[in-house]
Amino acid sequence: MKKPDVSRRNFIRLGTLGAAVLGAPEPSVNAAAPSAPGAPTLPPILTPDADFYDVSRGNPKPYTLTGSALDEAGLTEATWRLEITADPFVEEPHTKLPATLEKPRTLAGGNALDLPALQELGKRHEVHFLKAMQCLNINTPLGQGLWTGVPLREVLALCGRMNNVRRIYFQGFHNHDPKQIFQSSVSYTQCMETAPGELPVFLAYRLNGQPLSLERGGPVRMIVPWSHGYKSIKWLQHIFVTNDHRNSDTYANGNNDPDSFLKTAAYVDTPTDGGTYRVGQPVFVSGQVISGLSGVERVEYWVRPVGEKPAPLADDAPELLAARWIPCELESQPDWPTLLPEGIAPGDLLGFDKTTGRPMSWPSRYGMCSYTAVLHDLPSGHYELRARSIDRNGFAQPEPRPSQKTGKNSIQTRRFQIM
């Protein structure tokens, strides 16, 4: 799996913050210049397609297919087709009637949806959304992109009247092997009743203004803006509606929460775990913070002196909860008109104000940005650094949750030495 590239943009807004260190002198708070020796670089707001962290499923992975195998799998722009059908499932007492579609779209019927038809629909209903991808069970962001596509509700409208529909499922190509089928779903309400200006589930066919690559789930994938990556099914090929209200997502297995939202969480890039620094050398702190359902109020860090082999410290340890946490600085918003692909204005993005062309919050909802701080004048010794987010309800990461299986966001730790 490819690790996110953090070397594409200058490390900016290093701030004027020092560190609060138990048992150490108060550090100086002089600002460090962006060109200071050892300063890291920050990842770009828009992660290039090839630089996303890959957690694709399948054996072999669908994007490794070539030649005629791609055509047979329907994974080229010319051969991609989407079937939309109704589930005949009935089971007393909770599912008394089957779901129905007036006009199903099938390969056998010769009317499965193709890419030109989807793009034509986009001329009237296209949406753009800046979304960070994050796996439910991986403690690092996968990347952030500008996703473009058509709301699922508009695609379903092509099928005419629906009856007895309570849930909509979607599946991607997985080598025609029933054991590899991977599916996710949303409720009828989540799909059809999005408030104006809010975030619909949509079928994406472009990333950062370019056609969606096979590696990112192209030609077409589902995007569920508020959720972890398991909901945003890659290599989309089949949608079915059902009257069974129970969530049977593939991810419901393994003690996962199949209806979780993205969690507000900070992740640490620097300092490097196990790194060494000279006395007097600044230690640069950087990372990324994802804005979940509850938003981001701030990111803060805590540094403490430790022994050479410190015992683990739980996320709810009294020492940690009583520590003096110091605010980091969030990176500034970019110049949106110059950052976005040609033909897309900032006001076109969901979650952005149409008048000012700026996001309603920063980082934008279900998006992410970088944070920074600089540690000065630490005496020689071993140290642990932790960073955490505080959401707009006042919850400190990793709260609130009964289980990390609703979205992994334990507090990350980096250990380093001053010599």
Buried (B, 14 or more C-beta within 10 A) or exposed (E): EEEBBBEEBEBBBBBEBBBBBEEBEEBEEEEBEBEBEBBBBBBBBBBBBEBBBBBBBBEEBBBEBEEEEBEEBBBBBEBBBBBBBBBEEBEEEEBEEBBBBEEBBEEEEEBBBBBEBBBEBBEEBBBBBBBBBBBBBBBBBBBBBBBBBBBBBBBBBBBEEBEBBBBBBBBBBBBEEEEBBBBBBBBBEBBBEBEEEEBBBBBBBBBBBBBBBBBBBBBBBBBBBBBBBBBBBBBBBBBBBBBBEEBBBBBBEEEBBBBBBBBBBBBBBBBEEEEEBEEEBBBBBBBBBBBBBBBBBBBBBBBBBBEEEBEEBEBEEEEBEEBEBBBBBBBEBBEBEEBBBEEBEBEBBBBBEEEEBBBEEBBBBBBBBBBBBBBBBBEEBBBBBBBBBBBBEEBBBBBEBEEBBBBBBEBBBBBBBBE
